[in-house]
Amino acid sequence: MTSTKSFDKPKQLVWRGYQRVRANKGAAGIDRVSLSTFEQNLKGNLYEIWNRMSSGSYMPPAVLQVNIPKKDGGMRSLDEPTVSDRIAQMMVKLLN
């Protein structure tokens, strides 16, 4: 056996995903962890995402549902994932 992880994900992939999410400057999700709070333990948080994605144990958390106004006066529902989940989603996107 040459690998201890179920899914071979290069560590650079999580870093690239983080850089893309950071460039988008998204809001905090349901866990209320902002990008600046996430960055306070950046190395540990990125390792945790990589470890879970590589082992196949990643489970996305719930999303925060917010309503935003539409031009016609109505409201539109928008789901905001957590910063960690956005990075995990970006990793998958970068693989495809």
PAZAPA-4460 file (N, C-alpha, C; in steps of 0.05 Angstrom, whole numbers, plus 32768, in hexadecimal, padded with zeros to 4 digits):
% residues 96
    n_x    n_y    n_z   ca_x   ca_y   ca_z    c_x    c_y    c_z   seq   type   mol
   8011   7FE9   8000   8000   8000   8000   8012   8019   8000     1      M     A
   800E   802A   7FED   801F   8042   7FEA   8012   805B   7FF6     2      T     A
   7FF9   805B   7FFC   7FEC   8072   8006   7FDB   806B   801F     3      S     A
   7FD9   807D   8032   7FC8   8078   8049   7FAD   8085   8047     4      T     A
   7FA9   8095   8033   7F8F   80A3   802F   7F7F   8095   8019     5      K     A
   7F65   8095   801C   7F53   8089   8009   7F53   8097   7FEE     6      S     A
   7F54   80B2   7FF0   7F53   80C3   7FD8   7F6B   80D5   7FD7     7      F     A
   7F7C   80D1   7FC3   7F95   80E0   7FC1   7F8F   80FD   7FB9     8      D     A
   7F90   810F   7FCB   7F8C   812C   7FC6   7FA6   813A   7FCD     9      K     A
   7FB3   8147   7FBA   7FCB   8156   7FC0   7FC6   816D   7FD4    10      P     A
   7FD8   8172   7FE6   7FD4   8187   7FFA   7FD2   81A2   7FEC    11      K     A
   7FDF   81A5   7FD5   7FDE   81BF   7FC7   7FC2   81C5   7FBD    12      Q     A
   7FB2   81B0   7FBA   7F96   81B4   7FB0   7F86   81C3   7FC5    13      L     A
   7F89   81BD   7FDE   7F7A   81CB   7FF3   7F84   81E8   7FF5    14      V     A
   7F9E   81ED   7FF1   7FA9   8208   7FF1   7F9D   8218   7FDA    15      W     A
   7F9D   820C   7FC2   7F91   821A   7FAB   7F74   8220   7FAF    16      R     A
   7F65   820D   7FBB   7F49   8211   7FC1   7F45   8228   7FD4    17      G     A
   7F56   8229   7FE9   7F54   823F   7FFC   7F5A   825A   7FEF    18      Y     A
   7F6E   825B   7FDD   7F75   8274   7FD0   7F5D   827E   7FBF    19      Q     A
   7F4F   826C   7FB2   7F38   8274   7FA1   7F21   827F   7FB3    20      R     A
   7F1C   8271   7FC9   7F07   8279   7FDB   7F0E   8294   7FE7    21      V     A
   7F27   8298   7FEF   7F30   82B1   7FFA   7F2C   82C8   7FE6    22      R     A
   7F32   82C3   7FCD   7F2F   82D8   7FB8   7F12   82E0   7FB5    23      A     A
   7EFF   82CD   7FBA   7EE3   82D3   7FB7   7ED7   82E2   7FCF    24      N     A
   7EE5   82E2   7FE6   7EDD   82F1   7FFE   7EC0   82EC   8006    25      K     A
   7EBA   82D3   8009   7E9E   82CB   8011   7E98   82D0   802E    26      G     A
   7E7F   82CF   8035   7E76   82D3   8050   7E78   82B9   8060    27      A     A
   7E75   82BC   807A   7E76   82A4   808C   7E5C   8294   8088    28      A     A
   7E5E   827A   808D   7E47   8269   808A   7E39   8265   80A5    29      G     A
   7E2B   824F   80A8   7E1B   824A   80BF   7E2B   8248   80D9    30      I     A
   7E45   8241   80D6   7E57   823F   80ED   7E61   825B   80F6    31      D     A
   7E5B   826F   80E7   7E63   828B   80EC   7E81   828F   80ED    32      R     A
   7E90   827D   80E0   7EAD   8280   80DE   7EB3   828F   80C5    33      V     A
   7EBD   82A7   80C8   7EC4   82B8   80B1   7EDF   82AF   80A6    34      S     A
   7EE6   82BA   808F   7EFF   82B3   8082   7F16   82BC   8094    35      L     A
   7F14   82D3   80A1   7F2A   82DC   80B2   7F2C   82CB   80CB    36      S     A
   7F17   82C1   80D6   7F18   82AE   80ED   7F24   8294   80E4    37      T     A
   7F1C   828A   80CD   7F27   8271   80C2   7F45   8273   80BF    38      F     A
   7F4F   828A   80B6   7F6B   828E   80B1   7F7C   828F   80CB    39      E     A
   7F6F   8293   80E2   7F7E   8293   80FB   7F8B   8278   8101    40      Q     A
   7F7F   8263   80F7   7F8B   8248   80F9   7F8C   823C   80DD    41      N     A
   7F97   824B   80CB   7F96   8243   80AE   7FA2   8227   80A9    42      L     A
   7FBA   8223   80B3   7FC7   8209   80AE   7FB7   81F2   80B9    43      K     A
   7FAD   81F4   80D1   7F9D   81DF   80DD   7F82   81DB   80CF    44      G     A
   7F75   81F0   80C8   7F5B   81EE   80BA   7F5E   81E2   809E    45      N     A
   7F73   81EA   808F   7F78   81DF   8075   7F7F   81C1   8077    46      L     A
   7F8F   81BA   808B   7F96   819E   808F   7F7E   818D   8095    47      Y     A
   7F6C   8198   80A5   7F53   8189   80AC   7F42   8184   8093    48      E     A
   7F40   8198   8082   7F31   8194   8069   7F3E   817F   8058    49      I     A
   7F59   8182   8054   7F67   816F   8043   7F65   8153   804E    50      W     A
   7F68   8150   8068   7F67   8136   8075   7F4C   8128   8071    51      N     A
   7F37   8137   8075   7F1C   812C   8071   7F15   8126   8054    52      R     A
   7F1E   8138   8042   7F19   8132   8026   7F29   811A   801C    53      M     A
   7F42   8118   8026   7F53   8102   801D   7F4B   80E7   8028    54      S     A
   7F3F   80E7   8040   7F37   80CE   804D   7F1B   80C6   8045    55      S     A
   7F0C   80D7   8038   7EF1   80D1   8030   7EDD   80D5   8047    56      G     A
   7EE5   80E3   805C   7ED3   80E7   8073   7EC7   8103   8074    57      S     A
   7ECB   8113   805F   7EC0   812E   805E   7EA2   812E   805C    58      Y     A
   7E95   813C   806E   7E78   813F   806D   7E72   815D   806D    59      M     A
   7E65   8168   805A   7E60   8185   8059   7E4C   818D   8070    60      P     A
   7E52   81A3   807C   7E3F   81AD   8091   7E26   81BA   8084    61      P     A
   7E13   81C0   8095   7DFB   81CE   808C   7E03   81E9   8080    62      A     A
   7DF2   81F4   8070   7DF6   820E   8064   7DE5   8223   8071    63      V     A
   7DED   823C   8070   7DDE   8252   807B   7DCC   825D   8065    64      L     A
   7DB2   825D   806A   7D9F   8267   8056   7D99   8284   805C    65      Q     A
   7D9E   8295   8048   7D98   82B2   804B   7D86   82BA   8034    66      V     A
   7D77   82CE   8038   7D65   82D9   8023   7D71   82F4   801A    67      N     A
   7D73   82F6   7FFF   7D7D   830F   7FF4   7D67   831B   7FE2    68      I     A
   7D65   8336   7FE2   7D50   8343   7FD2   7D55   8340   7FB4    69      P     A
   7D3F   833E   7FA6   7D40   833D   7F89   7D37   8359   7F7E    70      K     A
   7D3D   835E   7F66   7D37   8378   7F5A   7D19   837D   7F59    71      K     A
   7D09   8368   7F56   7CEC   836B   7F54   7CDE   836E   7F70    72      D     A
   7CEE   8370   7F85   7CE3   8373   7FA0   7CE0   8359   7FB0    73      G     A
   7CE3   8343   7FA3   7CE1   8329   7FB0   7CFB   8322   7FBE    74      G     A
   7CFC   830A   7FC8   7D14   8300   7FD6   7D1D   82E6   7FC8    75      M     A
   7D37   82E1   7FC9   7D43   82C9   7FBE   7D53   82BC   7FD4    76      R     A
   7D50   82A2   7FD7   7D5E   8293   7FEB   7D7A   828C   7FE1    77      S     A
   7D8E   8290   7FF2   7DAA   828A   7FEB   7DB6   8279   8001    78      L     A
   7DC3   8263   7FFA   7DD0   8252   800E   7DEE   8258   800E    79      D     A
   7DF9   825E   8026   7E15   8265   802A   7E23   824F   8039    80      E     A
   7E35   8241   802B   7E44   822C   8039   7E59   8238   804C    81      P     A
   7E65   8228   805D   7E7A   8231   806F   7E93   8235   805E    82      T     A
   7EA6   8244   806A   7EC0   8249   805C   7ECD   822E   8056    83      V     A
   7ECE   821C   806A   7EDA   8202   8066   7ECD   81F2   804F    84      S     A
   7EB2   81F3   804E   7EA4   81E5   8039   7EA9   81F1   801E    85      D     A
   7EAC   820C   801D   7EB2   8219   8003   7ECD   8210   7FF9    86      R     A
   7EE0   820D   800B   7EFB   8204   8003   7EF9   81E7   7FF9    87      I     A
   7EEB   81D6   8007   7EE7   81BA   7FFF   7EDA   81B9   7FE3    88      A     A
   7EC6   81C9   7FDF   7EB8   81CA   7FC5   7ECB   81D3   7FAF    89      Q     A
   7EDC   81E7   7FB6   7EEF   81F1   7FA2   7F04   81DC   7F9B    90      M     A
   7F0C   81CB   7FAF   7F1E   81B5   7FA9   7F12   81A2   7F94    91      M     A
   7EF9   819C   7F98   7EEC   818A   7F85   7EEA   8197   7F69    92      V     A
   7EE3   81B1   7F69   7EE1   81BF   7F50   7EFC   81C0   7F41    93      K     A
   7F12   81C4   7F50   7F2D   81C5   7F44   7F35   81AA   7F39    94      L     A
   7F2A   8194   7F44   7F31   817A   7F39   7F23   8174   7F1F    95      L     A
   7F0D   8181   7F19   7EFE   817C   7F01   7F05   818E   7EEB    96      N     A
***
